[in-house]
Amino acid sequence: MADWETVREIALSFPEAEEDTAGSRPTFRVRGKLFAWMARERDGGGLAVRVEDAWLIQAPKRLAAEFLAGS
């Protein structure tokens, strides 16, 4: 499993991705929509979702299409 700094680098590499917090846990959003977050310790900690898949689901369709076209 990747460490949280690696997850952060990956999440912020996506267009319009922003880092925020929920309580004391880091979260990542695209245009205000949550796409990745650190799970609570009581839920096992770690990453809650697959970052790229989550970003593609939450990103506006045009932004996601532009990202995929550039891949």
Jmol script that loads the backbone (N, CA, C; Angstrom):
load data "model"
ATOM      1  N   MET A   1       0.844  -1.175   0.000  1.00  0.00           N
ATOM      2  CA  MET A   1       0.000   0.000   0.000  1.00  0.00           C
ATOM      3  C   MET A   1       0.892   1.241   0.000  1.00  0.00           C
ATOM      4  N   ALA A   2       0.496   2.258  -0.766  1.00  0.00           N
ATOM      5  CA  ALA A   2       1.252   3.503  -0.842  1.00  0.00           C
ATOM      6  C   ALA A   2       1.143   4.280   0.458  1.00  0.00           C
ATOM      7  N   ASP A   3       2.190   5.048   0.758  1.00  0.00           N
ATOM      8  CA  ASP A   3       2.088   5.912   1.928  1.00  0.00           C
ATOM      9  C   ASP A   3       1.234   7.127   1.569  1.00  0.00           C
ATOM     10  N   TRP A   4       0.817   7.868   2.588  1.00  0.00           N
ATOM     11  CA  TRP A   4      -0.126   8.957   2.348  1.00  0.00           C
ATOM     12  C   TRP A   4       0.491  10.068   1.490  1.00  0.00           C
ATOM     13  N   GLU A   5       1.782  10.317   1.594  1.00  0.00           N
ATOM     14  CA  GLU A   5       2.416  11.353   0.774  1.00  0.00           C
ATOM     15  C   GLU A   5       2.337  10.994  -0.710  1.00  0.00           C
ATOM     16  N   THR A   6       2.490   9.712  -1.035  1.00  0.00           N
ATOM     17  CA  THR A   6       2.360   9.262  -2.425  1.00  0.00           C
ATOM     18  C   THR A   6       0.931   9.448  -2.907  1.00  0.00           C
ATOM     19  N   VAL A   7      -0.029   9.098  -2.076  1.00  0.00           N
ATOM     20  CA  VAL A   7      -1.444   9.289  -2.415  1.00  0.00           C
ATOM     21  C   VAL A   7      -1.706  10.770  -2.681  1.00  0.00           C
ATOM     22  N   ARG A   8      -1.173  11.618  -1.824  1.00  0.00           N
ATOM     23  CA  ARG A   8      -1.354  13.068  -1.975  1.00  0.00           C
ATOM     24  C   ARG A   8      -0.797  13.533  -3.317  1.00  0.00           C
ATOM     25  N   GLU A   9       0.405  13.101  -3.670  1.00  0.00           N
ATOM     26  CA  GLU A   9       1.021  13.489  -4.940  1.00  0.00           C
ATOM     27  C   GLU A   9       0.168  13.040  -6.124  1.00  0.00           C
ATOM     28  N   ILE A  10      -0.339  11.818  -6.063  1.00  0.00           N
ATOM     29  CA  ILE A  10      -1.181  11.298  -7.146  1.00  0.00           C
ATOM     30  C   ILE A  10      -2.471  12.102  -7.238  1.00  0.00           C
ATOM     31  N   ALA A  11      -3.138  12.294  -6.114  1.00  0.00           N
ATOM     32  CA  ALA A  11      -4.416  13.011  -6.110  1.00  0.00           C
ATOM     33  C   ALA A  11      -4.256  14.427  -6.661  1.00  0.00           C
ATOM     34  N   LEU A  12      -3.198  15.117  -6.251  1.00  0.00           N
ATOM     35  CA  LEU A  12      -3.011  16.500  -6.692  1.00  0.00           C
ATOM     36  C   LEU A  12      -2.477  16.607  -8.115  1.00  0.00           C
ATOM     37  N   SER A  13      -2.115  15.475  -8.728  1.00  0.00           N
ATOM     38  CA  SER A  13      -1.642  15.506 -10.107  1.00  0.00           C
ATOM     39  C   SER A  13      -2.790  15.626 -11.098  1.00  0.00           C
ATOM     40  N   PHE A  14      -4.015  15.398 -10.665  1.00  0.00           N
ATOM     41  CA  PHE A  14      -5.169  15.481 -11.556  1.00  0.00           C
ATOM     42  C   PHE A  14      -5.600  16.933 -11.730  1.00  0.00           C
ATOM     43  N   PRO A  15      -6.095  17.272 -12.929  1.00  0.00           N
ATOM     44  CA  PRO A  15      -6.533  18.645 -13.178  1.00  0.00           C
ATOM     45  C   PRO A  15      -7.588  19.106 -12.162  1.00  0.00           C
ATOM     46  N   GLU A  16      -7.403  20.311 -11.672  1.00  0.00           N
ATOM     47  CA  GLU A  16      -8.333  20.982 -10.769  1.00  0.00           C
ATOM     48  C   GLU A  16      -8.529  20.279  -9.425  1.00  0.00           C
ATOM     49  N   ALA A  17      -7.655  19.341  -9.095  1.00  0.00           N
ATOM     50  CA  ALA A  17      -7.740  18.674  -7.794  1.00  0.00           C
ATOM     51  C   ALA A  17      -7.285  19.633  -6.705  1.00  0.00           C
ATOM     52  N   GLU A  18      -7.996  19.612  -5.584  1.00  0.00           N
ATOM     53  CA  GLU A  18      -7.660  20.462  -4.448  1.00  0.00           C
ATOM     54  C   GLU A  18      -7.630  19.635  -3.181  1.00  0.00           C
ATOM     55  N   GLU A  19      -6.722  19.983  -2.292  1.00  0.00           N
ATOM     56  CA  GLU A  19      -6.636  19.312  -0.994  1.00  0.00           C
ATOM     57  C   GLU A  19      -7.417  20.123   0.030  1.00  0.00           C
ATOM     58  N   ASP A  20      -8.107  19.441   0.914  1.00  0.00           N
ATOM     59  CA  ASP A  20      -8.877  20.068   1.978  1.00  0.00           C
ATOM     60  C   ASP A  20      -8.792  19.147   3.189  1.00  0.00           C
ATOM     61  N   THR A  21      -9.567  19.415   4.213  1.00  0.00           N
ATOM     62  CA  THR A  21      -9.637  18.521   5.368  1.00  0.00           C
ATOM     63  C   THR A  21     -11.085  18.326   5.774  1.00  0.00           C
ATOM     64  N   ALA A  22     -11.328  17.214   6.404  1.00  0.00           N
ATOM     65  CA  ALA A  22     -12.617  16.913   7.033  1.00  0.00           C
ATOM     66  C   ALA A  22     -12.256  16.519   8.459  1.00  0.00           C
ATOM     67  N   GLY A  23     -12.526  17.409   9.397  1.00  0.00           N
ATOM     68  CA  GLY A  23     -12.020  17.195  10.740  1.00  0.00           C
ATOM     69  C   GLY A  23     -10.513  17.341  10.679  1.00  0.00           C
ATOM     70  N   SER A  24      -9.807  16.323  11.052  1.00  0.00           N
ATOM     71  CA  SER A  24      -8.344  16.366  10.971  1.00  0.00           C
ATOM     72  C   SER A  24      -7.801  15.494   9.837  1.00  0.00           C
ATOM     73  N   ARG A  25      -8.696  14.895   9.042  1.00  0.00           N
ATOM     74  CA  ARG A  25      -8.268  13.990   7.966  1.00  0.00           C
ATOM     75  C   ARG A  25      -8.190  14.711   6.622  1.00  0.00           C
ATOM     76  N   PRO A  26      -7.155  14.437   5.829  1.00  0.00           N
ATOM     77  CA  PRO A  26      -7.066  15.063   4.513  1.00  0.00           C
ATOM     78  C   PRO A  26      -8.115  14.511   3.553  1.00  0.00           C
ATOM     79  N   THR A  27      -8.575  15.383   2.674  1.00  0.00           N
ATOM     80  CA  THR A  27      -9.513  15.004   1.621  1.00  0.00           C
ATOM     81  C   THR A  27      -9.050  15.648   0.324  1.00  0.00           C
ATOM     82  N   PHE A  28      -9.530  15.122  -0.791  1.00  0.00           N
ATOM     83  CA  PHE A  28      -9.221  15.692  -2.101  1.00  0.00           C
ATOM     84  C   PHE A  28     -10.519  15.845  -2.868  1.00  0.00           C
ATOM     85  N   ARG A  29     -10.648  16.989  -3.562  1.00  0.00           N
ATOM     86  CA  ARG A  29     -11.871  17.325  -4.279  1.00  0.00           C
ATOM     87  C   ARG A  29     -11.538  17.828  -5.677  1.00  0.00           C
ATOM     88  N   VAL A  30     -12.503  17.654  -6.577  1.00  0.00           N
ATOM     89  CA  VAL A  30     -12.430  18.268  -7.892  1.00  0.00           C
ATOM     90  C   VAL A  30     -13.709  19.076  -8.051  1.00  0.00           C
ATOM     91  N   ARG A  31     -13.542  20.380  -8.242  1.00  0.00           N
ATOM     92  CA  ARG A  31     -14.664  21.325  -8.323  1.00  0.00           C
ATOM     93  C   ARG A  31     -15.655  21.116  -7.182  1.00  0.00           C
ATOM     94  N   GLY A  32     -15.114  20.931  -5.982  1.00  0.00           N
ATOM     95  CA  GLY A  32     -15.940  20.811  -4.791  1.00  0.00           C
ATOM     96  C   GLY A  32     -16.460  19.414  -4.496  1.00  0.00           C
ATOM     97  N   LYS A  33     -16.267  18.469  -5.415  1.00  0.00           N
ATOM     98  CA  LYS A  33     -16.760  17.105  -5.212  1.00  0.00           C
ATOM     99  C   LYS A  33     -15.650  16.219  -4.654  1.00  0.00           C
ATOM    100  N   LEU A  34     -15.941  15.559  -3.564  1.00  0.00           N
ATOM    101  CA  LEU A  34     -14.990  14.678  -2.892  1.00  0.00           C
ATOM    102  C   LEU A  34     -14.662  13.474  -3.769  1.00  0.00           C
ATOM    103  N   PHE A  35     -13.353  13.188  -3.926  1.00  0.00           N
ATOM    104  CA  PHE A  35     -12.989  11.982  -4.671  1.00  0.00           C
ATOM    105  C   PHE A  35     -12.017  11.073  -3.930  1.00  0.00           C
ATOM    106  N   ALA A  36     -11.380  11.532  -2.879  1.00  0.00           N
ATOM    107  CA  ALA A  36     -10.497  10.668  -2.093  1.00  0.00           C
ATOM    108  C   ALA A  36     -10.353  11.264  -0.702  1.00  0.00           C
ATOM    109  N   TRP A  37     -10.167  10.395   0.287  1.00  0.00           N
ATOM    110  CA  TRP A  37     -10.013  10.846   1.662  1.00  0.00           C
ATOM    111  C   TRP A  37      -9.334   9.782   2.480  1.00  0.00           C
ATOM    112  N   MET A  38      -8.772  10.199   3.589  1.00  0.00           N
ATOM    113  CA  MET A  38      -8.157   9.250   4.501  1.00  0.00           C
ATOM    114  C   MET A  38      -9.266   8.728   5.425  1.00  0.00           C
ATOM    115  N   ALA A  39      -9.402   7.422   5.457  1.00  0.00           N
ATOM    116  CA  ALA A  39     -10.432   6.810   6.306  1.00  0.00           C
ATOM    117  C   ALA A  39     -10.087   7.003   7.786  1.00  0.00           C
ATOM    118  N   ARG A  40     -11.100   6.978   8.608  1.00  0.00           N
ATOM    119  CA  ARG A  40     -10.894   7.086  10.055  1.00  0.00           C
ATOM    120  C   ARG A  40     -10.183   5.832  10.561  1.00  0.00           C
ATOM    121  N   GLU A  41      -9.427   5.991  11.634  1.00  0.00           N
ATOM    122  CA  GLU A  41      -8.720   4.853  12.228  1.00  0.00           C
ATOM    123  C   GLU A  41      -9.697   3.733  12.586  1.00  0.00           C
ATOM    124  N   ARG A  42     -10.856   4.087  13.113  1.00  0.00           N
ATOM    125  CA  ARG A  42     -11.830   3.050  13.494  1.00  0.00           C
ATOM    126  C   ARG A  42     -12.355   2.277  12.287  1.00  0.00           C
ATOM    127  N   ASP A  43     -12.188   2.865  11.074  1.00  0.00           N
ATOM    128  CA  ASP A  43     -12.591   2.187   9.844  1.00  0.00           C
ATOM    129  C   ASP A  43     -11.415   1.507   9.159  1.00  0.00           C
ATOM    130  N   GLY A  44     -10.285   1.439   9.846  1.00  0.00           N
ATOM    131  CA  GLY A  44      -9.114   0.769   9.297  1.00  0.00           C
ATOM    132  C   GLY A  44      -8.050   1.704   8.762  1.00  0.00           C
ATOM    133  N   GLY A  45      -8.327   3.012   8.739  1.00  0.00           N
ATOM    134  CA  GLY A  45      -7.352   3.976   8.243  1.00  0.00           C
ATOM    135  C   GLY A  45      -7.081   3.774   6.768  1.00  0.00           C
ATOM    136  N   GLY A  46      -6.058   4.412   6.272  1.00  0.00           N
ATOM    137  CA  GLY A  46      -5.660   4.240   4.878  1.00  0.00           C
ATOM    138  C   GLY A  46      -6.541   4.983   3.906  1.00  0.00           C
ATOM    139  N   LEU A  47      -6.355   4.696   2.640  1.00  0.00           N
ATOM    140  CA  LEU A  47      -7.082   5.357   1.574  1.00  0.00           C
ATOM    141  C   LEU A  47      -8.466   4.744   1.429  1.00  0.00           C
ATOM    142  N   ALA A  48      -9.454   5.584   1.261  1.00  0.00           N
ATOM    143  CA  ALA A  48     -10.826   5.104   1.203  1.00  0.00           C
ATOM    144  C   ALA A  48     -11.258   4.668  -0.193  1.00  0.00           C
ATOM    145  N   VAL A  49     -10.599   5.131  -1.246  1.00  0.00           N
ATOM    146  CA  VAL A  49     -11.019   4.808  -2.610  1.00  0.00           C
ATOM    147  C   VAL A  49      -9.805   4.717  -3.527  1.00  0.00           C
ATOM    148  N   ARG A  50      -9.993   4.176  -4.738  1.00  0.00           N
ATOM    149  CA  ARG A  50      -8.944   4.227  -5.762  1.00  0.00           C
ATOM    150  C   ARG A  50      -8.952   5.626  -6.340  1.00  0.00           C
ATOM    151  N   VAL A  51      -7.873   6.318  -6.250  1.00  0.00           N
ATOM    152  CA  VAL A  51      -7.824   7.751  -6.537  1.00  0.00           C
ATOM    153  C   VAL A  51      -8.205   8.092  -7.978  1.00  0.00           C
ATOM    154  N   GLU A  52      -7.568   7.496  -8.977  1.00  0.00           N
ATOM    155  CA  GLU A  52      -7.875   7.887 -10.353  1.00  0.00           C
ATOM    156  C   GLU A  52      -9.317   7.568 -10.718  1.00  0.00           C
ATOM    157  N   ASP A  53      -9.804   6.392 -10.378  1.00  0.00           N
ATOM    158  CA  ASP A  53     -11.189   6.035 -10.679  1.00  0.00           C
ATOM    159  C   ASP A  53     -12.158   7.015 -10.027  1.00  0.00           C
ATOM    160  N   ALA A  54     -11.888   7.356  -8.787  1.00  0.00           N
ATOM    161  CA  ALA A  54     -12.760   8.279  -8.067  1.00  0.00           C
ATOM    162  C   ALA A  54     -12.738   9.664  -8.706  1.00  0.00           C
ATOM    163  N   TRP A  55     -11.545  10.130  -9.096  1.00  0.00           N
ATOM    164  CA  TRP A  55     -11.456  11.436  -9.737  1.00  0.00           C
ATOM    165  C   TRP A  55     -12.255  11.442 -11.028  1.00  0.00           C
ATOM    166  N   LEU A  56     -12.112  10.394 -11.840  1.00  0.00           N
ATOM    167  CA  LEU A  56     -12.836  10.320 -13.108  1.00  0.00           C
ATOM    168  C   LEU A  56     -14.350  10.341 -12.910  1.00  0.00           C
ATOM    169  N   ILE A  57     -14.829   9.722 -11.858  1.00  0.00           N
ATOM    170  CA  ILE A  57     -16.269   9.712 -11.571  1.00  0.00           C
ATOM    171  C   ILE A  57     -16.755  11.091 -11.154  1.00  0.00           C
ATOM    172  N   GLN A  58     -15.980  11.785 -10.332  1.00  0.00           N
ATOM    173  CA  GLN A  58     -16.430  13.061  -9.774  1.00  0.00           C
ATOM    174  C   GLN A  58     -16.132  14.271 -10.662  1.00  0.00           C
ATOM    175  N   ALA A  59     -15.124  14.179 -11.493  1.00  0.00           N
ATOM    176  CA  ALA A  59     -14.762  15.321 -12.337  1.00  0.00           C
ATOM    177  C   ALA A  59     -15.867  15.578 -13.364  1.00  0.00           C
ATOM    178  N   PRO A  60     -16.055  16.837 -13.743  1.00  0.00           N
ATOM    179  CA  PRO A  60     -16.993  17.133 -14.823  1.00  0.00           C
ATOM    180  C   PRO A  60     -16.605  16.339 -16.067  1.00  0.00           C
ATOM    181  N   LYS A  61     -17.584  15.894 -16.818  1.00  0.00           N
ATOM    182  CA  LYS A  61     -17.335  15.009 -17.969  1.00  0.00           C
ATOM    183  C   LYS A  61     -16.333  15.607 -18.954  1.00  0.00           C
ATOM    184  N   ARG A  62     -16.441  16.880 -19.227  1.00  0.00           N
ATOM    185  CA  ARG A  62     -15.517  17.523 -20.179  1.00  0.00           C
ATOM    186  C   ARG A  62     -14.082  17.502 -19.660  1.00  0.00           C
ATOM    187  N   LEU A  63     -13.905  17.794 -18.377  1.00  0.00           N
ATOM    188  CA  LEU A  63     -12.580  17.782 -17.778  1.00  0.00           C
ATOM    189  C   LEU A  63     -11.999  16.363 -17.793  1.00  0.00           C
ATOM    190  N   ALA A  64     -12.821  15.374 -17.465  1.00  0.00           N
ATOM    191  CA  ALA A  64     -12.369  13.982 -17.482  1.00  0.00           C
ATOM    192  C   ALA A  64     -11.994  13.544 -18.907  1.00  0.00           C
ATOM    193  N   ALA A  65     -12.798  13.947 -19.889  1.00  0.00           N
ATOM    194  CA  ALA A  65     -12.500  13.599 -21.291  1.00  0.00           C
ATOM    195  C   ALA A  65     -11.184  14.216 -21.734  1.00  0.00           C
ATOM    196  N   GLU A  66     -10.945  15.476 -21.351  1.00  0.00           N
ATOM    197  CA  GLU A  66      -9.679  16.130 -21.702  1.00  0.00           C
ATOM    198  C   GLU A  66      -8.506  15.419 -21.054  1.00  0.00           C
ATOM    199  N   PHE A  67      -8.680  15.011 -19.796  1.00  0.00           N
ATOM    200  CA  PHE A  67      -7.629  14.288 -19.092  1.00  0.00           C
ATOM    201  C   PHE A  67      -7.328  12.963 -19.784  1.00  0.00           C
ATOM    202  N   LEU A  68      -8.368  12.202 -20.120  1.00  0.00           N
ATOM    203  CA  LEU A  68      -8.175  10.898 -20.768  1.00  0.00           C
ATOM    204  C   LEU A  68      -7.564  11.055 -22.164  1.00  0.00           C
ATOM    205  N   ALA A  69      -7.945  12.094 -22.883  1.00  0.00           N
ATOM    206  CA  ALA A  69      -7.398  12.314 -24.218  1.00  0.00           C
ATOM    207  C   ALA A  69      -5.902  12.612 -24.163  1.00  0.00           C
ATOM    208  N   GLY A  70      -5.464  13.221 -23.065  1.00  0.00           N
ATOM    209  CA  GLY A  70      -4.049  13.544 -22.913  1.00  0.00           C
ATOM    210  C   GLY A  70      -3.216  12.416 -22.358  1.00  0.00           C
ATOM    211  N   SER A  71      -3.852  11.321 -21.944  1.00  0.00           N
ATOM    212  CA  SER A  71      -3.130  10.202 -21.329  1.00  0.00           C
ATOM    213  C   SER A  71      -2.426   9.345 -22.353  1.00  0.00           C
TER     214      SER A  71
END
end "model"
wireframe off; spacefill off
backbone 0.3
color backbone group
